[in-house]
Amino acid sequence: MIRGIPMEFEPKRVNRFFAEFPDELGIEVWQVQEFKRPSLNINSVPIQYLNHENYVAGRYNWDTMSIRFLDPIGPSTSQQLMEWVRLHAESLTGRMGYAAGYKKDLRLKALDPTGIEVEKWSIEQAQIVSIDFGDNNYEDDALTNITLEIQPFRCILNV
């Protein structure tokens, strides 16, 4: 007997989300095109005894998260993200920033079909790990995108 998903249980959709950044960065929700949901690794610590071993949970860490942005002419996402990068490190002077200045709290919200928030991830103390401003190509008419890789300290799911 094969049964489908009951219709009263609407599945979440990958294209129904908002990503919110701190106001001081100036990034609007429509600039975010793709946002990887949080993922976690838990170290497995072996306990050896005689001819076998058992395991307990060890340290855990949140994986990096990739975010893809649309880069319009104005407001320029490149400029907005470079301001965040400069809080980490300034290439002209070699100055490094304080963690209190460059670590930012982000929000990732899943929406239902009517646009109501049904899930919220609080991504705390995220710092930039890498940024890719994309490519230029005379043979392509695609939109310019920026890919940002962040490392969160902690992710909390608020339902």
Secondary structure, DSSP 8 states (H G I E B T S, - for coil): ------TTS----TT-EEEE--GGGT--GGGEEEE----EEEEEEEEEETTEEEEEEEEEEE--EEEEEE--SSS-HHHHHHHHHHHHB-TTT--B--HHHH-EEEEEEEE-TTS-EEEEEEEEEEEEEEEE-----TT-----EEEEEEE-SEEEEE-
